[in-house]
Amino acid sequence: MSKPHFPPALPAPAAIPGIKGEENGCLLLPTYSVPGSMLCVIYHLDNPVGKMSSSPLSKKRRVSGPDPKPGSNCSPAQSVLSEVPSVPTNGMAKNGSEADIDEGLYSRQLYVLGHEAMKRLQTSSVLVSGLRGLGVEIAKNIILGGVKAVTLHDQGTAQWADLSSQFYLREEDIGKNRAEVSQPRLAELNSYVPVTAYTGPLVEDFLSGFQVVVLTNTPLEDQLRVGEFCHNRG
């Protein structure tokens, strides 16, 4: 029987060949791989060897940041692991700065849309009117996309026919307002995006608080009225 193979003990950062010290908050050799194993250790200045971090890596997210200062040996392509900030809503700071977009949560969208489009997306409040099959699908995708906030609007109650396409309705919801019963379930999709329900009329004062208005299952007369109002406001 062959003897079990154990990876060698990990040396301290200073003992790793090639490390010359620290500069601008980064080690000159950021990672060390143990030969013959799948283990990769990243040394952080806030977690010295021999001490446990106050927060495990699983509770840290990757956030985009500015390029390193001149003279730093850290690659601009490296992501910086940082503690999750106290963000008000959707993964961005109050000023909507690029440095606070949560790359770990929105990495796929960032590759497609870019940072500028993502910042505009995350500063937009969206109204989705009509919470039947089509409306709930649109609301789901918008919430997952990471907008500033989503308001669900519906003045109708859930019917048996709605259960065939509205996947957030259940039998016990029959007779209840579709927006109100869907709101807590849709809100679970993305904790960064506040989701609220509204059951009143679509008056102009209410509509003026949104950057995007989506109408589904809406009478043509209301569509024309809301469309004209939105176009007049640019």
BAFI-3210 file (N, C-alpha, C; in Angstrom, 3 decimals, decimal comma, padded with zeros to 6 digits):
// residues 234
n [1|2|3|4|5|6|7|8|9|10|11|12|13|14|15|16|17|18|19|20|21|22|23|24|25|26|27|28|29|30|31|32|33|34|35|36|37|38|39|40|41|42|43|44|45|46|47|48|49|50|51|52|53|54|55|56|57|58|59|60|61|62|63|64|65|66|67|68|69|70|71|72|73|74|75|76|77|78|79|80|81|82|83|84|85|86|87|88|89|90|91|92|93|94|95|96|97|98|99|100|101|102|103|104|105|106|107|108|109|110|111|112|113|114|115|116|117|118|119|120|121|122|123|124|125|126|127|128|129|130|131|132|133|134|135|136|137|138|139|140|141|142|143|144|145|146|147|148|149|150|151|152|153|154|155|156|157|158|159|160|161|162|163|164|165|166|167|168|169|170|171|172|173|174|175|176|177|178|179|180|181|182|183|184|185|186|187|188|189|190|191|192|193|194|195|196|197|198|199|200|201|202|203|204|205|206|207|208|209|210|211|212|213|214|215|216|217|218|219|220|221|222|223|224|225|226|227|228|229|230|231|232|233|234]
n.u [000,854|000,621|002,162|000,289|-000,053|000,756|000,256|002,939|003,811|002,520|004,454|005,281|004,392|006,723|008,632|008,272|009,654|010,677|009,063|009,287|008,404|005,941|003,672|001,787|-000,460|-000,441|000,884|003,937|003,979|001,123|-000,288|000,050|000,659|000,288|002,440|001,290|-001,287|-004,718|-004,878|-004,897|-003,524|-004,299|-002,694|-003,486|-003,158|-004,671|-005,041|-002,971|-000,546|-001,240|-003,295|-006,828|-009,176|-011,552|-013,815|-015,008|-013,831|-015,976|-017,859|-017,169|-017,162|-016,419|-015,509|-015,479|-012,732|-010,651|-007,727|-004,486|-002,241|000,365|003,458|002,795|002,937|000,775|-001,437|-003,618|-005,756|-006,397|-008,845|-010,108|-010,499|-012,885|-014,585|-018,148|-019,792|-021,832|-024,480|-027,115|-029,172|-028,939|-026,374|-024,652|-022,995|-024,340|-023,741|-023,615|-021,214|-018,716|-016,868|-018,188|-019,834|-021,059|-019,155|-019,123|-021,774|-022,966|-021,410|-021,712|-023,476|-021,942|-019,912|-021,342|-022,885|-021,264|-019,682|-020,772|-023,397|-024,384|-024,341|-026,303|-028,485|-028,709|-029,587|-032,180|-035,642|-038,312|-041,533|-043,828|-046,702|-049,480|-049,731|-049,874|-049,088|-047,173|-046,384|-045,226|-043,011|-041,483|-041,048|-039,538|-037,114|-036,200|-035,779|-033,745|-031,835|-030,880|-031,858|-032,608|-035,023|-038,168|-041,568|-044,585|-047,606|-051,058|-054,495|-056,225|-057,568|-056,284|-057,020|-058,297|-057,384|-055,016|-053,087|-051,938|-049,894|-048,762|-046,273|-045,776|-048,044|-050,398|-052,758|-054,040|-054,002|-056,057|-058,463|-057,138|-055,216|-053,124|-050,629|-049,958|-049,721|-047,674|-045,495|-043,801|-042,593|-041,282|-039,485|-037,574|-035,778|-033,627|-031,869|-030,800|-032,492|-035,209|-038,598|-041,878|-045,482|-048,315|-051,617|-053,303|-054,720|-053,159|-052,033|-050,767|-049,046|-048,097|-046,816|-044,710|-042,560|-040,915|-038,363|-038,666|-041,486|-043,556|-046,152|-048,562|-051,275|-053,107|-055,715|-056,272|-056,832|-055,698|-053,053|-052,395|-052,706|-050,808|-048,518|-048,318|-047,904|-045,404|-043,737|-043,880|-042,451|-039,937]
n.v [-001,193|002,139|004,989|007,594|010,800|013,957|017,445|019,818|021,786|025,074|027,873|030,936|034,193|035,779|033,855|032,741|032,123|034,850|036,836|040,153|041,929|044,293|046,463|049,327|048,135|045,559|042,289|041,423|038,991|037,607|035,118|031,666|028,435|025,126|022,547|019,770|019,702|020,889|023,201|026,626|029,435|032,628|035,390|037,840|041,169|041,934|039,657|038,146|035,466|032,684|033,794|033,909|035,127|037,723|037,530|035,032|034,016|033,368|035,206|037,475|039,721|040,219|043,309|045,867|048,015|050,991|051,433|050,292|052,327|054,376|052,713|050,531|046,981|045,427|043,763|045,407|043,879|042,296|041,326|042,833|041,562|042,419|043,533|043,203|046,128|048,525|048,837|050,747|049,759|048,316|047,121|049,174|052,208|055,247|057,318|056,049|055,180|053,781|052,191|050,739|048,781|045,565|043,110|040,374|039,665|040,736|039,999|038,757|040,476|042,792|042,162|042,158|044,558|046,617|049,040|051,656|051,463|049,730|051,281|053,163|051,488|050,678|052,915|053,330|053,444|051,186|050,545|047,949|047,057|045,010|041,838|039,210|036,241|037,205|039,705|039,007|037,546|039,496|041,237|039,566|039,217|041,864|042,477|040,644|041,736|043,945|046,634|049,948|050,027|048,265|048,481|046,815|046,658|046,121|045,893|043,856|040,636|037,375|034,648|031,339|030,697|032,128|030,602|028,934|030,230|032,244|031,951|032,586|032,536|030,798|028,206|029,014|031,716|032,586|034,989|037,001|040,068|040,287|041,632|042,148|039,584|038,530|040,146|039,659|037,256|037,710|039,586|038,092|037,310|039,056|040,591|043,104|044,750|046,729|045,775|046,671|046,810|048,118|049,191|051,115|053,652|054,501|057,314|060,563|061,841|059,693|058,153|059,793|059,259|057,310|055,894|054,007|052,524|049,771|048,235|045,711|043,617|045,733|048,070|049,526|052,278|053,202|052,547|054,323|056,779|056,653|056,208|058,612|060,436|059,573|059,944|062,715|063,523|062,895]
n.w [000,000|-000,922|000,564|002,114|000,607|001,699|001,441|001,563|004,476|004,725|003,973|005,691|004,386|004,042|003,712|001,261|-001,875|-003,830|-002,776|-001,811|-000,019|001,112|-000,557|-001,045|000,153|-000,893|-001,377|-002,973|-004,229|-004,928|-004,779|-003,800|-004,784|-003,718|-004,594|-006,510|-005,530|-005,166|-003,836|-003,225|-001,861|-000,725|000,429|002,751|003,897|006,046|007,430|009,102|009,042|011,068|012,476|012,756|010,429|011,091|009,648|007,532|004,238|002,672|003,270|002,027|-000,720|-004,184|-005,371|-007,794|-008,389|-008,431|-010,569|-009,428|-007,434|-008,891|-009,305|-007,809|-007,502|-007,914|-010,047|-012,362|-013,138|-011,064|-008,717|-005,753|-002,590|-000,337|002,629|002,755|001,999|003,787|002,115|000,720|-001,030|-003,777|-004,124|-004,676|-003,719|-002,206|-003,925|-006,305|-007,436|-009,587|-008,299|-006,399|-007,439|-007,190|-008,180|-007,828|-007,726|-010,017|-012,217|-014,778|-016,122|-016,170|-017,973|-020,345|-020,446|-019,436|-017,221|-017,199|-018,244|-016,335|-014,042|-014,657|-014,812|-012,155|-010,897|-011,470|-010,956|-011,226|-012,521|-012,652|-014,115|-013,799|-012,877|-013,943|-015,826|-017,812|-016,729|-014,225|-015,013|-016,321|-014,141|-012,466|-013,935|-014,060|-011,373|-010,725|-012,341|-010,982|-010,461|-009,100|-007,564|-007,434|-008,202|-007,842|-009,539|-009,449|-009,733|-009,699|-008,643|-007,804|-009,949|-010,776|-013,339|-013,482|-012,228|-014,060|-015,368|-013,798|-011,782|-009,140|-007,699|-005,615|-004,724|-002,382|-002,683|-004,243|-005,013|-003,688|-003,879|-006,696|-006,880|-004,203|-003,021|-004,508|-004,032|-001,562|-002,303|-004,719|-003,782|-002,500|-004,403|-004,869|-002,547|-002,589|-003,984|-003,366|-003,167|-003,717|-003,308|-005,047|-005,210|-006,134|-008,392|-011,587|-011,481|-012,522|-010,682|-009,232|-011,217|-011,921|-010,323|-011,363|-013,482|-015,420|-016,903|-017,087|-018,762|-018,575|-019,571|-019,672|-020,281|-023,549|-023,601|-021,190|-021,704|-023,796|-022,500|-020,370|-021,895|-023,381|-021,300|-020,297|-022,554|-022,835|-020,661|-021,333]
ca.u [000,000|001,438|002,013|-000,520|000,701|000,224|000,941|003,880|003,307|002,567|005,379|004,807|004,615|008,091|009,492|007,994|010,638|010,190|008,404|010,248|007,802|004,588|003,644|000,428|-001,486|-000,424|002,115|004,498|003,580|-000,209|-000,813|001,017|000,013|001,015|002,670|000,607|-002,586|-005,641|-004,978|-004,293|-003,663|-004,114|-002,308|-004,054|-002,475|-005,530|-005,176|-001,624|-000,432|-001,358|-004,490|-008,043|-009,869|-012,803|-014,912|-014,514|-013,830|-017,288|-018,690|-016,601|-017,540|-015,506|-016,049|-014,562|-012,067|-009,790|-006,418|-003,568|-001,461|001,615|004,519|002,336|003,164|-000,475|-001,993|-004,929|-006,815|-006,715|-009,969|-009,761|-011,474|-013,155|-015,793|-019,355|-020,100|-023,217|-025,055|-028,518|-030,156|-028,700|-024,988|-023,887|-023,059|-025,367|-023,373|-023,647|-019,896|-018,323|-016,057|-019,000|-020,641|-020,706|-018,798|-019,452|-023,201|-023,382|-020,270|-022,131|-024,032|-020,876|-019,222|-022,197|-023,365|-020,246|-019,919|-021,607|-024,792|-024,772|-024,621|-027,610|-029,487|-028,841|-030,159|-033,506|-036,801|-039,130|-042,905|-044,372|-048,144|-050,067|-048,950|-050,223|-047,911|-046,169|-045,882|-044,358|-041,747|-040,733|-040,622|-038,471|-035,859|-035,753|-035,254|-032,455|-030,888|-030,266|-032,244|-032,664|-036,216|-039,251|-042,920|-045,531|-048,940|-052,169|-055,733|-057,052|-057,338|-055,849|-058,065|-057,793|-056,655|-053,684|-052,148|-051,294|-048,742|-048,169|-045,639|-045,673|-049,367|-050,760|-054,205|-054,553|-054,001|-057,234|-059,274|-056,282|-054,591|-051,961|-049,395|-049,656|-049,265|-046,433|-044,406|-042,785|-041,899|-040,349|-038,449|-036,542|-034,850|-032,449|-032,007|-030,338|-033,521|-036,481|-039,780|-043,096|-046,736|-049,199|-052,905|-054,112|-054,752|-051,911|-052,160|-049,521|-048,155|-047,468|-045,946|-043,543|-041,462|-040,232|-037,603|-039,149|-042,847|-043,900|-047,578|-049,047|-052,702|-053,648|-056,600|-055,630|-056,991|-054,688|-051,743|-052,176|-052,565|-049,517|-047,472|-048,190|-047,301|-043,981|-043,034|-043,803|-041,433|-038,635]
ca.v [000,000|003,338|005,917|008,764|012,011|015,175|018,636|020,391|022,889|026,357|028,827|032,305|034,962|036,249|032,733|032,290|032,698|035,894|037,937|041,158|042,793|044,766|047,774|049,822|047,212|044,297|041,515|041,386|037,703|037,526|033,771|030,588|027,150|023,986|021,584|018,488|019,788|021,870|024,276|027,912|030,304|034,054|036,057|039,183|041,921|042,039|038,324|037,615|034,023|032,290|034,395|033,687|036,349|037,950|037,172|034,069|034,486|033,168|036,367|038,623|039,776|040,937|044,570|046,504|049,150|051,736|050,853|050,529|053,548|054,232|052,084|049,308|045,767|044,685|043,817|046,060|042,900|041,570|041,795|043,046|040,997|043,386|043,263|043,711|047,425|048,764|049,481|050,987|048,980|047,361|046,787|050,365|053,248|056,251|058,149|055,249|055,169|052,533|051,388|049,990|047,765|044,246|042,274|038,990|039,456|041,172|039,840|038,454|041,686|043,757|041,789|042,465|045,939|047,585|049,729|052,844|051,022|049,121|052,365|053,729|050,490|050,618|054,160|053,436|052,847|050,575|050,157|046,869|047,012|043,772|040,733|037,889|035,484|038,039|040,725|038,458|037,177|040,744|041,702|038,675|039,517|043,207|042,398|039,959|042,611|044,848|048,042|050,621|049,578|047,785|048,560|045,926|047,260|045,329|046,132|042,663|039,530|036,122|033,730|029,998|030,696|032,710|029,600|028,233|030,980|033,096|030,930|033,014|032,417|029,468|028,029|029,797|033,134|032,899|036,047|038,036|040,938|039,632|042,344|042,017|038,234|038,250|041,018|039,070|036,153|038,312|040,307|037,149|037,052|039,915|041,388|044,464|045,520|046,838|045,467|047,094|046,591|049,284|048,746|052,275|054,017|055,007|058,758|061,168|062,087|058,420|057,732|060,675|058,784|056,174|056,091|053,006|052,055|048,608|047,932|044,449|043,392|047,070|048,537|050,394|053,676|053,493|052,483|055,574|057,870|056,528|056,392|060,040|061,086|059,218|060,595|064,150|063,745|062,552]
ca.w [000,000|-001,011|001,679|001,749|000,297|002,310|000,931|002,531|005,302|004,028|004,587|005,890|003,165|003,897|003,363|-000,097|-002,799|-004,723|-002,061|-001,376|000,981|000,868|-001,177|-001,333|000,606|-001,637|-001,392|-004,318|-004,796|-004,319|-004,554|-003,680|-005,012|-003,177|-005,677|-006,430|-004,867|-005,726|-002,859|-003,560|-000,697|-000,973|001,663|002,890|004,942|007,221|008,005|009,226|009,223|012,460|013,057|011,993|010,030|011,807|008,750|006,559|002,862|002,073|003,562|001,352|-002,117|-005,057|-005,862|-008,717|-007,792|-009,345|-010,818|-008,323|-007,488|-009,636|-008,543|-007,161|-008,257|-008,037|-011,396|-012,412|-013,389|-009,847|-007,912|-004,361|-001,679|000,721|003,383|002,121|002,590|004,182|000,947|000,996|-001,779|-004,836|-004,350|-004,990|-002,703|-002,469|-005,062|-007,519|-008,032|-010,229|-007,407|-005,463|-008,093|-006,681|-009,316|-007,553|-007,958|-011,348|-013,119|-016,150|-016,724|-016,396|-019,206|-021,493|-020,448|-019,069|-015,956|-017,347|-018,353|-015,073|-013,102|-015,007|-014,437|-010,710|-010,378|-012,079|-010,295|-012,274|-012,209|-013,475|-013,903|-014,306|-012,308|-014,440|-016,258|-018,474|-015,819|-013,187|-015,659|-016,500|-012,816|-011,993|-014,630|-013,687|-010,003|-010,794|-013,020|-010,021|-010,554|-007,799|-006,843|-008,291|-007,650|-008,509|-009,544|-009,965|-008,998|-009,815|-007,708|-008,422|-010,391|-011,038|-014,613|-013,291|-011,724|-015,172|-015,880|-012,766|-010,941|-007,747|-007,085|-005,134|-004,590|-001,256|-003,042|-005,049|-004,418|-003,109|-004,867|-007,299|-006,547|-002,777|-002,679|-005,241|-003,571|-000,687|-002,973|-005,667|-003,031|-002,089|-005,502|-004,788|-001,324|-002,857|-004,692|-002,643|-003,974|-003,030|-004,035|-005,123|-005,756|-006,483|-009,813|-012,165|-011,674|-012,974|-009,546|-008,889|-012,316|-012,040|-009,484|-011,987|-014,716|-016,378|-016,638|-017,903|-018,660|-019,132|-019,291|-019,403|-021,355|-024,538|-023,198|-020,172|-022,351|-024,527|-021,523|-019,687|-022,894|-023,679|-020,133|-020,223|-023,657|-022,562|-019,623|-021,900]
c.u [000,893|001,152|001,173|000,349|000,018|000,959|001,869|003,243|003,472|003,549|004,708|005,110|006,056|009,025|009,262|009,003|010,001|009,501|009,463|009,683|006,387|004,657|002,216|-000,644|-001,507|000,914|002,623|004,226|002,222|-000,697|000,316|000,289|000,887|001,220|001,902|-000,733|-003,438|-005,748|-004,266|-004,558|-003,408|-003,807|-002,863|-003,370|-003,318|-005,749|-003,799|-001,642|-000,474|-002,568|-005,673|-008,671|-011,163|-014,009|-014,390|-014,631|-015,180|-018,215|-018,107|-016,983|-016,488|-016,183|-015,021|-013,946|-011,182|-008,470|-005,487|-002,759|-000,179|002,704|004,114|002,584|001,921|-001,019|-003,339|-006,062|-007,218|-007,936|-009,510|-010,858|-011,672|-014,436|-016,990|-019,729|-021,553|-023,892|-026,545|-029,456|-029,528|-027,238|-024,127|-023,997|-024,068|-025,027|-023,321|-022,298|-019,543|-017,600|-016,888|-019,972|-020,155|-020,437|-019,140|-020,899|-023,601|-022,292|-020,699|-022,684|-022,949|-020,120|-020,020|-022,510|-022,263|-020,642|-020,875|-023,083|-025,275|-025,085|-025,979|-028,735|-029,760|-029,290|-031,566|-034,559|-037,790|-040,514|-043,330|-045,851|-048,720|-049,255|-049,530|-048,947|-046,817|-045,554|-044,931|-043,020|-040,873|-040,199|-039,470|-037,139|-035,319|-035,153|-033,893|-031,398|-030,269|-030,591|-032,321|-033,833|-037,272|-040,566|-043,846|-046,926|-049,956|-053,386|-056,661|-056,684|-056,986|-057,047|-057,444|-056,962|-055,241|-052,652|-051,430|-050,043|-048,065|-047,586|-045,405|-047,027|-049,640|-052,275|-054,780|-054,578|-055,225|-058,105|-058,471|-055,649|-053,287|-050,645|-048,999|-049,154|-047,960|-045,244|-043,398|-041,999|-040,906|-039,207|-037,322|-035,492|-033,555|-032,613|-031,543|-031,441|-034,807|-037,658|-041,019|-044,306|-047,594|-050,483|-053,822|-054,100|-053,411|-052,078|-050,788|-048,547|-047,419|-046,469|-044,668|-042,361|-040,660|-039,459|-038,068|-040,544|-043,162|-045,372|-047,871|-050,507|-053,410|-054,555|-055,898|-055,722|-055,941|-053,283|-051,421|-051,948|-051,202|-048,372|-047,244|-047,526|-045,797|-043,183|-042,884|-042,742|-040,053|-038,174]
c.v [001,247|004,267|007,117|009,993|013,221|016,376|019,207|021,523|024,206|027,299|030,167|033,111|035,381|035,136|032,234|032,925|033,747|037,041|038,892|042,086|043,158|046,165|048,153|048,821|045,893|043,608|041,444|040,058|037,373|036,132|032,766|029,271|026,040|022,973|020,291|018,534|020,834|023,100|025,524|028,864|031,740|034,720|037,478|039,885|042,046|040,690|037,695|036,113|033,700|032,862|034,125|035,025|036,485|037,597|036,205|034,607|034,332|034,348|037,636|038,567|040,529|042,212|045,199|047,710|049,848|051,028|051,166|051,800|053,319|053,651|050,823|048,133|044,922|044,854|044,518|045,077|042,147|042,170|041,923|042,463|041,963|043,018|043,868|045,033|047,513|049,560|049,633|050,067|047,937|047,073|047,964|051,355|054,311|057,117|057,360|055,131|053,792|051,614|050,507|049,029|046,401|043,303|040,811|038,673|039,743|040,981|039,592|039,690|042,709|043,444|042,218|043,959|046,963|048,357|050,910|052,468|050,413|050,189|053,005|052,772|050,530|051,930|054,382|052,727|052,399|050,231|049,065|046,752|045,766|042,571|039,372|037,218|036,327|039,041|040,180|038,008|038,403|041,244|040,865|039,039|040,897|043,199|041,726|040,824|043,656|046,311|048,646|050,129|049,160|047,921|047,696|046,529|046,304|045,620|044,920|041,603|038,259|035,230|032,354|029,966|031,251|031,667|028,863|028,943|031,858|032,189|031,369|033,023|030,969|029,396|028,888|031,300|033,539|033,922|037,162|038,865|040,321|040,313|042,113|040,618|037,887|039,011|040,327|037,950|036,669|039,029|039,388|036,912|037,840|040,852|042,825|045,354|045,570|046,604|045,831|046,824|047,846|048,848|049,904|052,555|054,577|056,486|059,350|061,419|060,815|058,003|058,557|060,211|057,655|056,607|055,131|052,563|050,927|048,284|046,581|044,278|044,692|047,494|049,530|051,859|054,075|053,450|053,791|056,735|057,825|056,739|057,853|060,786|060,816|059,891|062,095|064,479|063,313|061,176]
c.w [000,000|000,158|001,238|001,543|000,916|001,727|001,983|003,314|004,554|004,719|004,818|004,638|002,957|003,459|001,950|-001,041|-003,695|-004,025|-001,525|-000,317|000,605|000,265|-001,510|-000,963|-000,129|-001,437|-002,819|-005,007|-004,209|-004,013|-004,482|-003,826|-004,458|-004,286|-005,443|-005,746|-005,558|-004,835|-003,353|-002,408|-001,119|000,360|001,654|004,057|006,195|007,885|008,124|009,452|010,709|013,144|012,151|011,645|010,810|010,964|007,712|005,151|002,209|002,315|002,955|-000,110|-002,908|-005,542|-006,768|-008,048|-008,796|-009,537|-009,663|-008,531|-008,286|-008,753|-007,845|-008,069|-008,368|-009,443|-011,379|-012,587|-012,140|-009,173|-006,474|-003,499|-000,528|001,422|002,668|002,767|002,996|003,081|001,133|000,251|-002,657|-005,122|-004,739|-003,843|-003,111|-003,672|-006,354|-008,193|-008,552|-009,264|-006,492|-006,143|-007,636|-007,850|-009,081|-007,857|-009,398|-012,400|-014,562|-016,847|-017,032|-017,675|-020,431|-021,575|-020,240|-017,821|-016,099|-017,431|-017,045|-014,035|-013,385|-014,621|-012,945|-010,083|-010,932|-011,237|-011,368|-011,730|-013,184|-013,138|-014,565|-013,872|-012,675|-014,960|-016,880|-017,514|-014,775|-013,769|-015,879|-015,162|-012,286|-012,625|-014,263|-012,285|-009,991|-011,469|-012,127|-010,215|-009,153|-006,959|-007,856|-007,533|-008,495|-008,405|-010,145|-009,097|-009,031|-008,800|-008,475|-008,734|-010,652|-012,321|-014,467|-012,868|-012,844|-015,669|-014,833|-011,690|-009,503|-007,046|-006,704|-004,961|-003,473|-001,543|-003,866|-004,310|-003,784|-004,226|-005,385|-006,925|-005,093|-002,425|-003,387|-004,666|-002,657|-001,359|-004,002|-004,950|-002,595|-003,172|-005,370|-003,599|-001,513|-003,429|-003,869|-003,592|-003,160|-003,923|-003,962|-005,810|-006,145|-007,974|-010,281|-012,506|-011,982|-011,832|-009,142|-009,962|-012,396|-011,198|-010,091|-013,229|-015,814|-015,947|-017,617|-017,672|-019,304|-018,724|-018,912|-020,553|-022,271|-024,140|-022,165|-020,767|-023,066|-023,573|-020,846|-020,672|-023,236|-022,526|-020,079|-021,339|-023,419|-021,520|-020,087|-021,537]
res [m|s|k|p|h|f|p|p|a|l|p|a|p|a|a|i|p|g|i|k|g|e|e|n|g|c|l|l|l|p|t|y|s|v|p|g|s|m|l|c|v|i|y|h|l|d|n|p|v|g|k|m|s|s|s|p|l|s|k|k|r|r|v|s|g|p|d|p|k|p|g|s|n|c|s|p|a|q|s|v|l|s|e|v|p|s|v|p|t|n|g|m|a|k|n|g|s|e|a|d|i|d|e|g|l|y|s|r|q|l|y|v|l|g|h|e|a|m|k|r|l|q|t|s|s|v|l|v|s|g|l|r|g|l|g|v|e|i|a|k|n|i|i|l|g|g|v|k|a|v|t|l|h|d|q|g|t|a|q|w|a|d|l|s|s|q|f|y|l|r|e|e|d|i|g|k|n|r|a|e|v|s|q|p|r|l|a|e|l|n|s|y|v|p|v|t|a|y|t|g|p|l|v|e|d|f|l|s|g|f|q|v|v|v|l|t|n|t|p|l|e|d|q|l|r|v|g|e|f|c|h|n|r|g]
***
